[in-house]
Amino acid sequence: MKYMRCNRVGVASRVFHATVFLAVCFFAGTASAQTTKGVWWWRGEDAANPAEAARRMEFLKKHAVTEIYFCTDLKKERQADVRRFVKAARGQGMRVAYLNGDVSWIRPGNRGFAETLARYLSYQKSAASDEKFYAIHLDVEPHQDAKLADARKWQLYADFVLRAAADVHAAGEKVEWDIPFWLDGIRVTYGYLENAPLLEVVMSAADGVALMSYRDTAEATLDVSKAEIALAKKRNVRVILGAETGETGEGSVVTYFEEGAAKMDAELAKVSAALDAEKVPAGAGIAIHHLGGWEKLVEKENGK
């Protein structure tokens, strides 16, 4: 994932800040029993390596992870490995979503998503109940396409989101979207509305959103997420607030790379507690980007 520099810290309403402050003070240092904890797992080849997959799942179980967004190959010859992977995760108390995405999918005539969805549905049809993904989790980031003008790329994205969600829902499946925290500031045409907030469009077409709310304190994470939290409650869409672990080159404020794993755990416990206090829709929570970066963060802290 790449991230646009955009700092909304310091513009939260007094009411929201008061709620967050009280929740953080009361729950500081504790983990929430109500919210989920997810992780992006990008190394799809681990599905073909049961020993390595088991080692990494043990790491996630130790850190109380409840769901995995797993990017892998769903070609026919790989599906047996993926079924084994999903079943193993379920046996450890973690459900799995199928993670995929490419910015080229938004372009007119592109067949990338249609082909990906066809493979996903084929997999779901052949998988046993404990081998199925719980959703398709899409990471499509138009800001990565420097060739398209902003107005054009965001309108194409809005149109794609609506088409893709319709296709997924028509097949009886659920769809989740990875989104940046600044979509509320972008306007697109949506139905009869010519100046609709893009965030509204995405939320209308989502069963869940994973927000790239990458900040290195609980207060800042919640601050940049306030619009999404409010709309998730209104739309009854589950919202996941993400945390970054890698050395991104986007500035120290977006990652826990400098602060370390223990500090991240403490801050994310506060985020979970604040989400509970906000009474967000069921299934809301936090997620860590990504498993490889998280492992390195823990190893660094442990002196390995």
C-alpha positions in Angstrom: 0.0 0.0 0.0 1.1 3.5 -0.7 -0.3 6.5 1.2 -1.1 10.1 0.3 0.3 12.6 2.8 -2.7 14.2 4.4 -2.9 15.3 8.0 -6.3 15.8 9.6 -5.0 15.7 13.1 -6.2 18.6 15.2 -9.5 19.2 13.4 -11.8 16.8 15.3 -14.9 18.2 17.0 -14.8 18.9 20.7 -17.6 16.4 21.3 -15.7 13.6 19.5 -12.5 14.4 21.3 -14.2 14.4 24.7 -15.6 10.9 24.0 -12.2 9.6 22.9 -10.4 11.2 25.8 -12.8 9.6 28.4 -12.6 6.2 26.7 -8.8 6.3 26.4 -8.4 7.3 30.0 -10.7 4.6 31.3 -9.6 1.7 29.2 -5.9 2.6 28.7 -3.7 -0.5 28.7 -6.6 -3.0 28.3 -7.7 -5.0 25.3 -11.3 -4.9 24.1 -13.5 -7.9 24.3 -15.9 -6.5 21.7 -13.8 -5.5 18.8 -12.0 -7.6 16.2 -8.3 -7.6 15.5 -7.2 -8.2 11.9 -3.9 -8.4 9.9 -3.0 -8.0 6.3 -1.1 -11.1 5.1 0.4 -10.4 1.7 2.7 -13.5 1.3 0.4 -15.8 -0.6 3.0 -18.5 -1.1 2.7 -19.4 2.6 -0.5 -21.3 1.6 1.8 -23.9 0.0 4.1 -24.1 3.1 2.0 -25.5 6.0 4.9 -25.4 8.4 5.6 -21.7 7.7 1.9 -20.9 7.7 1.5 -22.6 11.1 4.4 -20.7 12.6 3.0 -17.4 11.5 -0.5 -18.4 12.7 0.9 -19.2 16.1 2.4 -15.6 16.2 -1.1 -14.2 15.3 -2.8 -16.4 17.9 -0.4 -15.2 20.6 -1.4 -11.6 19.7 -5.1 -12.3 19.8 -5.8 -11.8 16.1 -9.3 -12.8 15.0 -9.2 -12.3 11.2 -6.7 -12.4 8.3 -6.9 -10.6 5.0 -4.9 -13.1 2.9 -3.6 -12.3 -0.6 -3.0 -15.4 -2.6 -3.4 -17.2 -5.9 -6.8 -18.8 -6.5 -6.0 -20.6 -9.7 -7.3 -24.1 -9.8 -4.0 -25.8 -9.1 -3.5 -23.7 -6.0 -6.9 -24.0 -4.4 -6.1 -27.2 -2.4 -3.3 -25.3 -0.6 -5.6 -22.3 0.1 -8.4 -24.6 1.5 -5.9 -26.1 3.9 -4.7 -22.6 4.9 -8.2 -21.3 5.6 -9.2 -24.4 7.5 -6.0 -24.2 9.6 -6.7 -20.5 10.4 -10.3 -21.3 11.4 -8.9 -24.0 13.7 -6.9 -21.3 15.4 -9.9 -19.1 15.9 -9.2 -16.8 12.9 -11.5 -16.3 10.0 -10.0 -15.4 6.6 -11.0 -12.9 3.8 -9.6 -13.1 0.3 -7.4 -10.0 -0.3 -6.7 -8.7 -3.8 -6.8 -5.5 -5.8 -5.2 -3.5 -8.6 -5.7 0.1 -9.5 -6.0 -0.9 -13.2 -9.4 -2.5 -12.4 -11.1 0.9 -12.4 -10.2 1.6 -16.1 -13.0 1.1 -18.7 -12.8 -2.3 -20.3 -10.4 -3.8 -17.8 -11.3 -7.4 -17.0 -9.1 -7.9 -14.0 -11.7 -7.7 -11.3 -14.2 -9.9 -13.3 -11.6 -12.6 -13.6 -10.6 -12.3 -10.0 -14.2 -12.5 -8.9 -14.8 -15.6 -11.1 -11.9 -17.4 -9.5 -13.1 -16.4 -6.0 -16.6 -17.6 -6.6 -15.2 -20.9 -8.1 -13.2 -21.4 -4.9 -16.1 -20.6 -2.6 -18.3 -23.1 -4.5 -15.9 -25.9 -4.1 -14.7 -25.2 -0.6 -16.2 -26.9 2.5 -17.8 -24.7 5.1 -14.6 -24.4 7.2 -12.5 -23.7 4.1 -14.5 -20.7 2.8 -13.5 -17.1 3.0 -15.9 -14.9 4.9 -15.6 -12.0 2.3 -13.6 -10.6 -0.6 -11.4 -7.8 0.7 -10.4 -5.3 -2.0 -7.4 -3.0 -2.0 -7.9 -0.7 -4.9 -6.1 2.7 -4.5 -6.7 5.2 -7.4 -4.2 7.7 -5.9 -1.4 5.3 -7.0 -2.3 6.0 -10.7 -0.4 9.1 -11.7 -1.5 8.9 -15.3 -5.2 9.8 -14.7 -6.4 13.3 -13.7 -7.8 13.4 -10.2 -11.4 14.0 -11.1 -11.3 11.3 -13.7 -9.7 8.6 -11.5 -12.0 9.2 -8.6 -15.1 9.0 -10.7 -13.9 5.8 -12.3 -13.2 4.5 -8.8 -16.7 5.4 -7.6 -18.3 3.7 -10.6 -16.1 0.6 -10.2 -16.9 0.3 -6.5 -20.7 0.3 -7.2 -20.3 -2.2 -10.1 -18.0 -4.5 -8.1 -20.1 -4.5 -5.0 -23.3 -5.3 -7.1 -21.6 -8.3 -8.7 -20.3 -9.6 -5.3 -23.7 -9.1 -3.6 -25.5 -10.7 -6.5 -23.4 -13.8 -5.9 -24.4 -13.9 -2.2 -21.0 -12.8 -1.0 -19.7 -9.9 1.1 -17.2 -7.2 0.1 -14.9 -5.1 2.1 -12.8 -2.2 1.0 -9.4 -0.8 2.1 -9.7 3.0 2.0 -7.7 6.1 2.9 -9.0 8.3 5.6 -9.6 11.3 3.4 -12.3 10.1 1.0 -14.8 12.4 2.7 -13.0 15.3 1.0 -13.5 14.0 -2.6 -16.6 14.6 -4.6 -18.1 12.5 -7.4 -21.3 12.0 -9.4 -23.5 9.4 -7.7 -26.9 8.8 -9.1 -28.7 12.1 -9.4 -26.2 13.8 -7.1 -23.4 15.6 -8.9 -21.3 16.5 -5.8 -21.6 13.4 -3.6 -18.9 12.6 -1.0 -16.9 9.6 -2.2 -16.9 8.2 1.3 -20.7 8.0 1.1 -20.5 6.1 -2.2 -18.0 3.5 -0.8 -20.0 3.0 2.4 -23.2 2.5 0.4 -21.4 -0.4 -1.4 -19.6 -2.1 1.5 -20.2 -4.7 4.1 -17.1 -3.4 5.8 -14.2 -0.9 5.3 -10.7 -1.2 6.5 -9.4 2.4 7.0 -5.8 3.2 6.5 -5.9 5.4 9.6 -2.1 5.2 9.9 -1.0 7.3 12.8 1.2 6.4 15.8 -1.1 7.3 18.7 -4.6 6.3 19.6 -5.8 9.9 19.7 -4.4 10.7 16.2 -5.8 7.4 14.8 -9.3 8.2 16.1 -9.0 11.8 15.0 -8.4 11.0 11.3 -11.2 8.4 11.5 -14.0 10.4 12.9 -15.9 10.9 9.6 -15.7 7.2 8.8 -16.8 6.1 12.3 -19.8 8.5 12.2 -20.9 7.3 8.7 -20.3 3.6 9.6 -22.7 4.0 12.5 -25.2 5.7 10.2 -24.9 3.1 7.5 -24.5 0.1 9.9 -21.2 -0.8 8.2 -18.4 -2.4 10.2 -15.2 -0.3 10.3 -11.7 -1.4 10.9 -9.0 1.1 11.9 -5.6 0.2 10.5 -2.1 0.6 12.0 1.2 0.6 10.0 4.3 -1.2 11.2 6.8 -0.6 8.3 9.4 2.0 7.5 7.3 3.7 4.9 9.2 6.8 3.9 5.9 8.7 4.5 7.1 10.2 7.8 7.3 8.9 11.3 3.8 9.9 12.2 2.2 7.2 10.0 3.9 4.2 11.5 4.8 2.4 14.7 8.2 1.5 13.2 10.0 3.9 15.6 7.8 3.4 18.7 7.9 -0.4 18.6 5.5 -3.3 19.2 4.7 -2.7 22.9 3.8 0.9 22.3 1.6 -0.1 19.3 -0.2 -2.7 21.4 -0.9 -0.1 24.2 -2.2 2.5 21.7 -4.4 0.0 19.8 -6.0 -1.2 23.0 -7.1 2.4 23.5 -8.4 2.5 20.0 -10.5 -0.7 20.6 -11.8 0.7 23.8 -12.8 4.0 22.2 -14.6 2.1 19.4 -16.6 0.2 22.0 -17.5 3.4 23.7 -18.7 4.8 20.3 -21.0 1.8 19.9 -19.9 1.1 16.4 -21.6 -1.7 14.3 -20.7 -5.3 15.2 -17.4 -6.6 13.9 -15.6 -3.2 14.1 -12.0 -3.2 15.4 -8.4 -2.7 14.5 -6.0 -4.3 12.0 -2.2 -4.3 11.5 -0.5 -3.7 8.3 1.2 -6.0 7.7 2.2 -9.4 9.1 5.8 -9.2 7.8 6.3 -5.7 9.2 4.7 -6.7 12.5 7.0 -9.7 12.9 10.0 -7.6 12.3 8.8 -5.0 14.8 8.5 -7.7 17.5 11.9 -9.2 16.6 13.5 -5.8 16.8 12.0 -5.2 20.2 13.1 -8.6 21.4 16.7 -8.0 20.2 16.7 -10.6 17.5 
